[in-house]
């Protein structure tokens, strides 16, 4: 038993304990505070409280604690009937009263005919009084507080998980998902809290449907509140693309930032058009337009959260510091020059690997073996691995410490084939420490591919030109999307259906 408990991580214990404490505390709250209920009825004018009569049928479910007249937001007069549960089951409360209002012209009171209002209530087995007509109960607004509390616990748990993965260098798609959830839930809480504060004075007329509608429509303010920084990001990307095209030439993948900006603007225009005078359409069409609007808004939320998380994870992985000596350093290849020499981009990767090897030699007295990885393209005179090997030897690295891998044609094969080369040399990877060197924007991609191959690796980040980085990060984001396209499609469809079903729950 002790061994099992020892294996359970502290953050799991925190999550389980915090959720149980919050739910139990809320249940106790419902069992005490929600045994009372204020039945509110709005008056045409005023009434004589002493003449108000209340009947409960049956009589052994709730009892009347008091009757009073109050003003709602200084707009309407309301009759408040204070009830307390004494049993459980269905009960009908009927209120008999006279509506009184002032005749401004004749300066006299006019008494309306005697009124009777019946309200069906349900009392649960633990005493909560639920108003079937108003679709609420006392303290219904605290459901929002419960939601915020649970989401806050989840955010703390996710932050601890994210920190743990960063500390151990476990950069993967799971880390992107965790980061995206942290971003989405954080913005969700902030926007919901603002909405709660704005509607605080109307808690007495809050209904379950209203809370569900708030949940179903949260994606729209999410987009509107985050669109300013997101558009600023797109503008900066577009500027970097213009500079990139001037330096590197006109290519479609050099204009990804501009294309993203157009896609965002098109999405916003679509959302706007779907919200123009919706009541000019029949009910069925209006509901369908609302569902489409909700789906587009959720797509924005999902992609924004995922992009924010991907960029943050990429920056985090690129800044990760290796704190132990490495036995092997894989150098991920890229295009070489026509004369067979490394391009500046490839040379920066090789230089970063050499620099780390020299650092670890000074710090730990240990040298690594280099694994230059890259095959020969149709327009290349030699393989990328051979080009890197020659450069390494020019920098003073002895040939016996260079293990060439010259068959791969993409990053996945770089990792997979290099793994086989290292296994052949080391015999086993169990006690072998492996690093890989690549450009900063490409480090996270390397981690994810190594994770897929079940390789434990550490990333070395080589710097590149500033104007090149933003577009390169965006390319990596698109690559990550396509890498797990079925999962992303599943989450987008599931999220859109979830929020649409919430809306239909209210609409019908």
Secondary structure, DSSP 4 states (H G I P E B T S, - for coil): -HHHHHHS-HHHHHHHHHHHHHHHHHHHHHHHGGGEEEEEEE-SSB--GGG-EEEEESTTSEEEEEEEEEEETTTEEEEEEEEEESS-EEEEEEEEEEEEEEETTTTEEEEEEEEEEEEEEEE-TT--EEETTTTB-TTTTHHHHHHHHHHHHHHHHHHHHHHHHHHHT--SHHHHHHHHHHHHHHHHHHHHHHHHHHTGGGGGG--HHHHHHHHHTHHHHHHHHHHHHHHHHHHHHHHHHHHHHHHH---GGGGHHHHHHHHHHHHHHHHHHHTTTGGGS-HHHHHHHHHHHHHHHHHHHHHHHHHHHHHHHHHHHHTPPP-S--SEEEEE---B-TTSPBPHHHHHHHHHHHHHHHHHHHHHS--PEEEEE----TT-SS-HHHHHHHHHHHTT--GGGB--B----SHHHHHHHHHHHHHHHHS-STT--EEEEEEGGGHHHHHHHHHHTT--EEEEEEP--HHHHHHHHHHHHHHHHHHTHHHHHHHHHHHHHHHHHHHHHHH-
